[in-house]
Amino acid sequence: MNQRKIGTVLSYLHILISNSVSIIYTPYMLRMLGQSEYGIYGTANSVISYLSILGFGIGGAYIRYNVIFRSRHDEEGEKRLNGMFLVIQTVLAMMVFIGGIFLVVLSDYLFGNTYTEHELTEIKIIMILLILNMMVSFIFNVVMMALQAYEQFFVIRFVLLIAAVLTPVVNVIALRCGGKAIAITAVSLPFSVLTYLFFYIYARKMIALRFSFRSFDRGLMKELFVFSGFLFLNSITEQITFSTDNVILSSVKGPIIAAVYSVGANFKAYFLNFSSSVSSVFAPQVNHIIATRRAMEELDELFIKVGRIQFYIVSLILIGYGAIGRGFVCLWAGENYVDAYYIGLLLMLAVFIPAFQNVGLEIQKALNKHKARSVVYFLVALMNVGITIPLSSWWGGIGAALATTVCMFCGTGIFMNWYYATHIGLNMIRFWKSIASILPGYILPVIVGAAIHQFWEMDSYYDVLGAAIVISASFAVSVWKISMNQYEKGLIIQPVKKLLVRK
């Protein structure tokens, strides 16, 4: 329980600091690189991110099987599981290398009509560096999953927090020394290697991580890949949904439009990070509830409890971004990035519902009932590509983001809630009633946000900060008085009381 609490706090601290550093650092990078160079950098990341699907989703299966072996006190089985995962991940890393080289060669055909020769050479070098980085992450994936299964959230979040601060500092040094997109990609590789080596040494000492490469259980391996097959399909879906837009825009509009879209997509990433890292903290607890065959009502309680907290957080961000985002983007990135505000807002709306329901995905995986979701989301993603191509040609990045929003709502809003109720067994009527009980407390901050958007001039960062404080204060007061239950108030009151007692 303490690890989960600490992990949750550090998750938000990590997100807050890393996003703050990114917000401070990104405008500097945009100006140092220029739109074209930043567009190349963002497109290279989008293309290489497709290789992440070669993980086949088995990383998500590790926690489930690790919890099963530990609940049986089967240490030898756990060692064989670790060994099997390491072998599989190493093979997959080699597949990443082969697939990456194919994408490097394919880049001539994808971007030859809109990129210069120099830009084509540059994107290929960046892609190769990103391939090497991804190979390292694949090989060390079993270490990260083991630490998460043992709920070692403090060290994971703390080290990632340090890396989030140091990486931009090194990048700024590289840019000031004359480096460009290639340089800032290159410096991330040694950071990754050192970070993963630390986690490996820590895991060996603190959770006695060991590997056995003898007598792999073929039945388990088959079950693993059957279980992971639909997680693999889910990975494909995510890449199609969130990476294809940038590739399509680069192909039909060039690197400058892709750069604007990348800036808008950054805000979606900031938004989603605030909820997804919390759900990962609860993954071992969900698996343990199911492995020990406890009542479904316990999962309902967890789903509602975490969902409400996530809803407070992501809705505050959405209200704040809607009110002050346009002025902030123009100050932060420049007037020529104004479309990034609308792109960011559309993409936030696209992921809004799953942002406060993502514990449900952990429940699905633990129950091995994630197959239908993967298939339906894949079909929705293909529909998204079909709509994105014409909308991108007509309306550029805003058209691409609009296509994603419409398609995501069909999948995450309509289908997924029906599936939770009819096939998972969660009480969705109770869930949405609980969420609806929060909404009266939103009347004041929404009115305040609308007034600020309409009348508050954003001529400086002080104006943006002042508006953000006003919105946050109105939100905090209204939600505290009207929306929060005693448990949620206790999450704030108890730490404050402990702090005051210590003083």
C-alpha positions in Angstrom: 0.0 0.0 0.0 2.8 2.4 0.9 4.6 1.6 -2.4 1.4 2.3 -4.3 0.8 5.6 -2.5 4.5 6.7 -3.0 4.3 5.4 -6.6 1.2 7.5 -7.3 2.7 10.6 -5.7 6.0 10.2 -7.5 4.1 9.5 -10.8 2.4 12.8 -10.6 5.6 14.5 -9.4 7.5 12.9 -12.3 4.8 14.0 -14.8 4.6 17.5 -13.3 8.3 18.1 -13.4 9.0 16.3 -16.8 6.1 18.2 -18.4 7.2 21.5 -16.9 10.8 20.9 -18.1 9.4 19.9 -21.5 7.2 23.0 -21.7 10.2 25.2 -20.8 12.6 23.3 -23.1 10.5 22.8 -26.2 10.2 26.5 -27.3 14.0 26.8 -27.1 14.3 23.6 -29.1 11.8 24.9 -31.7 13.7 28.1 -32.2 17.1 26.4 -32.3 16.0 23.7 -34.7 13.4 25.6 -36.8 10.1 24.2 -38.1 11.6 22.0 -40.8 14.2 20.4 -38.6 11.6 19.9 -35.8 9.2 18.4 -38.3 11.9 15.9 -39.4 12.6 15.0 -35.7 8.9 14.5 -34.9 8.3 12.4 -38.1 11.3 10.2 -37.4 10.0 9.5 -34.0 6.5 8.7 -35.4 7.9 6.3 -38.0 10.2 4.4 -35.6 7.4 4.2 -33.0 5.8 1.7 -35.3 8.6 -0.8 -34.3 7.2 -0.8 -30.8 4.5 -3.2 -32.1 7.2 -5.8 -32.4 7.0 -6.2 -28.6 3.8 -8.2 -29.4 2.3 -7.0 -26.2 4.1 -9.6 -24.1 5.4 -7.0 -21.7 1.9 -6.4 -20.6 1.5 -10.2 -19.9 4.5 -10.5 -17.6 2.9 -9.0 -14.5 -0.1 -11.3 -14.8 2.1 -14.5 -14.9 4.6 -13.2 -12.4 1.7 -12.6 -9.9 0.4 -16.1 -10.6 3.8 -17.8 -9.8 4.3 -15.7 -6.7 0.8 -16.5 -5.4 1.9 -20.2 -5.7 5.3 -19.5 -4.1 6.9 -21.1 -7.1 10.4 -19.4 -7.2 11.7 -21.8 -9.9 8.8 -21.1 -12.1 9.3 -17.4 -11.7 13.0 -17.7 -12.7 12.0 -19.7 -15.8 9.5 -17.0 -16.6 12.2 -14.4 -16.4 14.6 -16.4 -18.5 11.9 -17.1 -21.1 11.0 -13.4 -21.3 14.6 -12.3 -21.6 15.2 -14.7 -24.5 12.0 -13.6 -26.2 12.7 -9.9 -25.7 16.2 -10.3 -27.2 14.8 -12.0 -30.3 12.3 -9.2 -30.6 15.1 -6.6 -30.3 16.8 -8.2 -33.3 13.5 -8.0 -35.2 13.4 -4.3 -34.3 16.8 -3.9 -35.9 15.7 -5.7 -39.1 12.4 -3.8 -39.3 14.1 -0.5 -38.6 16.5 -0.9 -41.5 13.5 -1.6 -43.7 11.9 1.6 -42.6 15.1 3.6 -43.2 15.2 2.3 -46.8 11.5 3.0 -47.2 11.9 6.6 -46.1 13.1 7.5 -49.6 9.7 6.4 -51.0 7.6 8.0 -48.1 9.2 11.4 -48.1 11.1 11.7 -51.4 8.5 14.1 -52.9 8.5 16.6 -50.0 12.0 16.3 -48.5 15.3 17.6 -49.9 18.3 15.2 -50.2 19.8 16.7 -47.0 16.6 16.2 -45.1 16.3 12.6 -46.2 19.9 11.9 -45.0 19.1 13.5 -41.7 15.9 11.6 -41.0 17.7 8.3 -41.8 20.5 9.0 -39.3 17.9 9.9 -36.6 15.9 6.8 -37.3 19.0 4.6 -36.9 19.7 6.1 -33.5 16.1 5.6 -32.4 16.3 2.0 -33.5 19.3 1.4 -31.3 17.5 3.0 -28.4 14.4 0.9 -28.8 16.5 -2.3 -29.0 18.0 -1.5 -25.6 14.5 -0.9 -24.1 13.3 -4.2 -25.5 16.1 -6.2 -23.9 15.7 -4.6 -20.5 11.9 -4.8 -20.6 11.8 -7.9 -18.3 13.7 -6.0 -15.6 11.2 -3.1 -15.7 8.2 -5.4 -15.6 9.7 -7.4 -12.7 10.2 -4.2 -10.6 6.7 -3.2 -11.4 5.3 -6.6 -10.5 7.1 -6.3 -7.1 5.6 -2.8 -6.7 9.0 -1.1 -6.6 7.4 2.1 -7.7 9.5 4.5 -5.7 12.8 3.7 -7.3 11.2 3.5 -10.8 9.6 6.9 -10.6 12.6 8.5 -8.8 15.1 7.4 -11.4 12.8 8.4 -14.3 12.3 11.7 -12.6 16.1 12.4 -12.5 16.4 11.3 -16.2 13.5 13.6 -17.1 15.4 16.6 -15.7 18.9 15.7 -16.9 18.0 14.8 -20.5 16.8 18.3 -21.6 19.8 19.9 -19.8 22.2 17.8 -21.9 20.1 18.5 -25.0 20.4 22.2 -24.4 24.1 21.9 -24.2 24.2 19.9 -27.4 22.1 22.6 -29.2 24.2 25.4 -27.9 27.3 23.7 -29.2 25.8 23.7 -32.7 24.0 20.3 -32.7 20.7 19.8 -34.3 18.1 17.0 -34.3 20.7 14.3 -34.8 22.7 15.5 -31.7 19.7 15.5 -29.4 18.7 12.0 -30.6 22.2 10.7 -30.0 22.5 11.9 -26.4 19.4 10.0 -25.4 21.0 6.6 -26.2 23.7 6.6 -23.4 21.1 8.0 -21.0 18.9 5.0 -21.7 21.7 2.5 -21.3 22.8 3.9 -18.0 19.2 4.1 -16.7 18.5 0.5 -17.6 21.8 -0.8 -16.1 20.9 0.9 -12.8 17.5 -0.8 -12.8 19.1 -4.2 -13.5 21.6 -3.9 -10.7 18.8 -2.7 -8.3 16.6 -5.6 -9.3 19.4 -8.1 -8.7 20.0 -6.8 -5.2 16.5 -5.8 -4.0 14.1 -8.3 -5.5 16.6 -11.0 -6.2 15.9 -11.0 -9.9 17.2 -14.3 -11.3 16.9 -16.1 -14.7 16.7 -19.7 -15.5 17.1 -20.8 -19.2 16.4 -24.5 -18.6 13.2 -26.4 -19.4 11.0 -23.7 -20.8 7.4 -24.5 -20.3 6.1 -24.8 -23.9 2.5 -24.8 -22.7 3.1 -21.5 -20.8 4.9 -20.0 -23.9 1.9 -20.9 -26.1 -0.5 -19.5 -23.5 1.6 -16.4 -23.2 1.6 -15.6 -27.0 -2.2 -16.4 -27.2 -2.7 -13.9 -24.3 -0.4 -11.4 -25.8 -1.6 -11.7 -29.4 -4.5 -9.3 -28.8 -2.2 -6.9 -26.8 0.0 -7.0 -29.9 -3.1 -6.0 -32.0 -3.7 -3.2 -29.5 -0.2 -1.9 -29.9 -0.7 -1.9 -33.7 -3.9 0.0 -33.1 -2.2 2.7 -31.0 0.5 3.2 -33.5 -2.0 3.5 -36.4 -4.1 5.9 -34.4 -1.4 8.3 -33.0 1.6 7.9 -35.3 0.0 7.7 -38.8 -1.3 11.3 -38.7 2.3 12.7 -38.6 3.5 10.3 -41.4 0.5 11.2 -43.6 1.0 14.9 -43.1 4.7 14.6 -43.9 3.9 12.8 -47.1 1.1 15.1 -48.3 2.1 18.5 -46.8 5.8 18.3 -45.9 7.8 18.7 -42.6 6.5 22.1 -41.6 2.8 21.1 -41.3 4.1 17.9 -39.5 6.0 20.1 -37.1 2.8 22.0 -36.1 1.0 18.7 -35.6 3.8 17.4 -33.4 3.5 20.4 -31.2 -0.2 19.9 -30.8 0.3 16.1 -30.2 2.7 17.0 -27.3 -0.2 18.5 -25.3 -2.2 15.3 -25.8 0.8 13.3 -24.5 1.1 15.6 -21.4 -2.6 15.2 -20.8 -2.6 11.4 -21.1 0.5 10.9 -18.9 -1.4 12.3 -15.9 -3.7 9.3 -15.9 -1.9 6.4 -17.5 1.0 6.3 -15.0 -1.5 6.0 -12.1 -3.3 3.0 -13.7 0.1 1.2 -14.0 0.6 1.6 -10.3 -2.7 -0.4 -9.7 -1.9 -3.2 -12.2 -0.4 -5.6 -9.6 -3.3 -4.9 -7.2 -5.8 -5.7 -9.9 -4.0 -8.9 -10.9 -3.8 -10.0 -7.2 -7.5 -9.4 -6.6 -8.3 -11.6 -9.6 -5.6 -14.2 -8.9 -7.0 -14.7 -5.3 -10.6 -14.9 -6.7 -12.0 -12.0 -4.6 -15.4 -10.5 -5.3 -16.1 -8.5 -8.4 -17.4 -5.7 -6.2 -13.9 -5.0 -5.1 -12.9 -4.3 -8.7 -15.9 -2.1 -9.1 -14.8 -0.1 -6.0 -11.3 0.3 -7.4 -12.5 1.3 -10.8 -14.8 4.0 -9.5 -12.3 5.2 -6.8 -9.4 5.6 -9.2 -11.7 6.8 -12.1 -13.0 9.7 -10.0 -9.6 10.9 -9.0 -8.4 10.7 -12.6 -11.5 12.6 -13.7 -10.7 15.5 -11.4 -7.2 15.7 -12.8 -7.8 15.4 -16.5 -10.9 17.6 -16.5 -9.1 20.4 -14.8 -6.3 20.1 -17.4 -8.9 20.1 -20.2 -10.8 23.2 -18.8 -7.5 25.0 -18.3 -6.2 24.2 -21.8 -9.4 25.2 -23.4 -9.4 28.6 -21.6 -5.7 29.6 -21.9 -4.2 27.2 -24.4 -4.5 29.3 -27.5 -2.7 32.3 -25.9 -0.1 30.1 -24.3 0.7 28.2 -27.6 1.2 31.5 -29.4 3.5 32.8 -26.7 5.3 29.5 -26.3 5.8 28.3 -29.8 5.0 31.4 -31.9 2.0 32.7 -33.9 2.8 30.3 -36.8 2.0 27.4 -34.5 -1.5 28.6 -33.6 -3.1 25.5 -35.3 -1.3 23.4 -32.7 -3.8 24.7 -30.1 -6.8 23.3 -31.9 -4.9 20.0 -32.7 -4.0 19.6 -29.1 -7.6 20.3 -27.9 -9.1 17.8 -30.4 -6.6 15.1 -29.4 -7.2 15.7 -25.7 -10.9 15.2 -26.4 -10.1 12.0 -28.3 -8.5 10.4 -25.2 -10.6 12.1 -22.6 -12.8 9.1 -21.7 -10.0 6.4 -21.6 -8.0 8.9 -19.5 -10.2 8.2 -16.5 -11.1 4.7 -17.3 -7.7 3.1 -18.0 -7.8 1.0 -14.9 -10.4 -0.9 -16.8 -7.8 -2.0 -19.3 -5.7 -3.5 -16.4 -8.9 -5.4 -15.3 -9.4 -6.7 -18.8 -5.9 -8.0 -19.1 -6.0 -9.6 -15.7 -9.2 -11.4 -16.7 -7.8 -12.3 -20.1 -10.8 -10.5 -21.7 -9.0 -7.9 -23.8 -9.5 -9.6 -27.1 -12.7 -7.9 -28.3 -11.4 -4.5 -27.4 -8.2 -5.1 -29.5 -10.2 -6.2 -32.5 -12.7 -3.3 -32.4 -10.1 -0.7 -31.7 -8.1 -2.0 -34.7 -11.1 -1.7 -37.0 -11.7 1.8 -35.7 -8.0 2.7 -36.3 -8.3 1.6 -39.9 -11.4 3.7 -40.3 -9.3 6.6 -38.8 -6.7 6.2 -41.5 -9.3 6.2 -44.2 -10.8 9.5 -42.9 -7.5 11.1 -42.1 -6.1 11.0 -45.6 -8.8 13.3 -47.2 -9.2 15.5 -44.1 -5.4 16.0 -44.0 -5.4 17.1 -47.6 -8.3 19.6 -47.0 -7.5 20.9 -43.5 -4.0 19.9 -42.7 -3.2 19.0 -39.1 -6.6 20.0 -37.8 -8.3 17.7 -40.2 -6.1 14.8 -39.1 -6.8 15.5 -35.4 -10.6 15.8 -36.1 -10.6 12.3 -37.7 -8.8 10.8 -34.7 -11.3 12.4 -32.3 -14.4 11.1 -34.1 -13.1 7.6 -34.4 -11.7 7.4 -30.9 -15.1 8.5 -29.4 -16.8 5.6 -31.3 -14.3 3.1 -29.9 -13.5 4.4 -26.4 -16.7 6.1 -25.6 -19.5 4.0 -27.0 -18.1 0.5 -27.6 -15.8 0.3 -24.5 -18.4 1.3 -22.0 -20.9 -1.2 -23.4 -18.2 -3.9 -23.2 -17.3 -3.1 -19.6 -20.9 -3.5 -18.6 -21.9 -6.6 -20.7 -18.7 -8.7 -20.8 -16.4 -7.6 -18.0 -19.1 -7.3 -15.4 -18.3 -3.8 -14.1 -21.3 -1.7 -12.9 -21.1 1.1 -15.5 -24.3 2.7 -14.5 -23.0 3.1 -11.0 -19.7 4.4 -12.4 -21.3 7.1 -14.6 -23.6 8.1 -11.8 -20.6 8.6 -9.6 -18.9 10.7 -12.3 -22.1 12.7 -12.9 -22.3 13.5 -9.2 -19.0 15.4 -9.7 -20.3 17.6 -12.5 -22.2 20.3 -10.4 -18.9 21.4 -9.0 -17.7 22.1 -12.5 -20.2 24.9 -13.3 -18.1 27.7 -11.7 -14.7 26.8 -13.2 -16.2 26.3 -16.7 -17.9 29.7 -16.5 -14.6 31.2 -15.2 -12.6 29.5 -18.0 -15.0 30.6 -20.7 -14.8 34.2 -19.4 -11.0 34.1 -19.4 -10.9 32.6 -22.9 -13.1 35.4 -24.2 -11.8 38.5 -22.3 -8.4 37.8 -20.7 -5.5 39.0 -23.0 -2.5 36.6 -23.0 0.3 39.0 -23.8 2.9 37.5 -21.4 3.6 34.4 -19.4 2.5 36.3 -16.3 -1.0 36.7 -17.9 -1.1 32.9 -18.6 0.1 32.1 -15.1 -2.5 34.5 -13.5 -5.3 33.0 -15.6 -4.2 29.4 -14.7 -4.2 30.3 -11.0 -7.7 31.8 -11.2 -9.1 28.7 -13.0 -7.3 26.3 -10.6 -8.5 28.2 -7.5 -12.2 28.3 -8.7 -11.9 24.6 -9.6 -10.4 23.7 -6.2 -13.0 25.6 -4.1 -16.0 24.5 -6.2 -15.0 20.8 -6.4 -14.1 20.7 -2.7 -17.5 22.2 -1.6 -19.7 20.4 -4.1 -18.1 17.3 -5.7 -15.6 15.5 -3.4 -16.6 12.7 -1.1 -15.0 12.1 2.3 -12.5 9.6 1.0 -11.2 12.1 -1.6 -11.0 14.9 0.9 -9.1 12.6 3.2 -6.4 12.0 0.5 -5.6 15.7 0.9 -6.3 16.3 4.6 -4.3 13.3 6.0 -0.9 14.2 4.4 -1.4 17.9 5.5 -2.2 16.8 9.1 0.9 14.5 9.2 3.1 17.3 7.9 1.7 19.7 10.5 2.2 17.2 13.3 5.9 16.7 12.3 6.4 20.4 12.4 
